[in-house]
Amino acid sequence: MALLIWQDDLNTGIEVIDHQHMRIVEMLNHLHVAQKSLERMAVAEVIDELVDYTMSHFAFEEELMEEAGYPFCAAHKRVHEVFGKRVSEYRLRFQAGEDVTDELRNMLSRWLFNHIRGDDKAYAEQVKRHLNQFAREHEEGSWLGRTLKRLFN
């Protein structure tokens, strides 16, 4: 399998989420490179980092959806939970000595791209509206906003 390339149709329009997704794709590519090095410890480190980062991303994403009042947040969270269990099983298999790297990388890349294009795009507009409203409400009223306006206007 070749290195993964970020595609524009994966952008949600939420900058912080898009950067996190890009980071996960970058880690999937690191997994490929680590596998080619034939260094089991390098592969183990990338798998651990990938799983930990992905779970942190899920928690962040779920918090954004909840704050925005996304009506399908519970269902989205359940998808994340099922996926987390699946990835944890791969990690356990790897730790038991099985070479799951190709299988894991293929599954992760397919799942991630499909998840972003479907489930994540579904919440994007509502979360963007919420973030934009939050920014507008705090732009003028915050100490930083007032200071920046005074200094640069």
ZIMO-V313654 format. One line per field, one symbol per residue. ss: DSSP state (H for helix, E for strand, - for the rest). phi: phi as a letter, one per 40 degrees, with the letter a starting at -180 (. if undefined). burial: I if it has 24 or more other C-alpha atoms within 12 Angstrom, else O. A space follows every 10 residues. Layout:
ss = ???
phi = ???
burial = ???
This chain:
ss = -------HHH ----HHHHHH HHHHHHHHHH HHHHHH---H HHHHHHHHHH HHHHHHHHHH HHHHHHHH-- --HHHHHHHH HHHHHHHHHH HHHHH----- HHHHHHHHHH HHHHHHHHHH HHHHHHHHHH HHHHHHHHH- --HHHHHHHH HH-
phi = .cccbcbdcc ccgbdccccc cccccccccc cccccccgcd cccdcccccc cccccccdcc ccccccccgc cbdcccccdc cccdcccccc cccccchccb dccccccccc cdcccccbcc cccdccccdc cccdcccbcc ccdccccccc cbb
burial = OOOIOOOOOI IIIIOOIIOI IIOIIIIIII IIIOIOOOOO OOIIOIIIOI IOIIIOIIOO IIOIIOOIOI OOIOOIIOOI OOIIOOIOOI IOOIOOOOOI IIIIIIOIIO IIIOIIOOII IOIIOIIIOO IOOOOOOOOO OOOOOOOOOO OOO
